[in-house]
Amino acid sequence: MILVDTRLLLKLRFLKLQYTKKDGTKYCETIFIPWAEPFSRITNRLVNHAIKILHATKCVSSTAKLTGLDWHTVSNIMKNTVKNNLKKDKAQPALRLAIA
């Protein structure tokens, strides 16, 4: 059993485990943490929180102050969210065209 501090887990993106079995063979495993994107410095939960604050304040600098993140980080969160939503929302073809 391995005990890990939860505050440390929130900062990590993966865990590298090294252990030795009873027969003397050494093993090394890498376990990726599911609550963060690979090579990300912030968790998905913090991204969702920042998006909610962005919707409420409509200001990147206010969101950066409230969350304690850098202005560029909040700006990148906003850009990625817009890009992801544009991928999801495909334009529907027009069913009828009316000319008056």
Buried (B, 14 or more C-beta within 10 A) or exposed (E): EEEEEEEEEEEEBEBEEEEEEEEEEEEEEEEEBEEBEEEEEBBEEBBEBBBEBBEEEEEBEBBBBBBEBEEEBBBBBBEEBEEEEEEEEEEEEEEEEEEE
